[in-house]
Amino acid sequence: MLLSGASMGDIVRFKKPTAQEKNKGKTLCKNGFHRWQIVNTRRFDVKQGQLVTEYRCSRCDAIRIKAQ
């Protein structure tokens, strides 16, 4: 069985991803350095009685809600 684009003489290497490749972009978030981006601006929260802004980390998809 051949993979697409491979001929009979090609050698297909199956290697484990390194720790750097596996955790790319996640180590900063683990140490508290998120990249916050605004998702919803000025949403009214009934329980708090305030306008709130929802932030989402572009690397790890963590959510932070901050009252104005």
C-alpha positions, 0 to 999 in steps of 0.5 A: 500500500503506497501513500499518495505521492510516494513511489516504491523506492521512497522511505516514509519516516514515522518519528515522534514529535519533539517536545518543542513541536508538541507544546508549541504555543502552549508554554507561554499560557501555562506560565500566565502569559496569554494573548487575550483578544476581545470576543464580545464587547459590552454585554450586560450581565444581569447578576452583576448588573454591569457591562462585561467584556469577554476575552479569549486567548488566541493560543489556548482558548481560555476565557476571561470575563472582565466587568467594566 
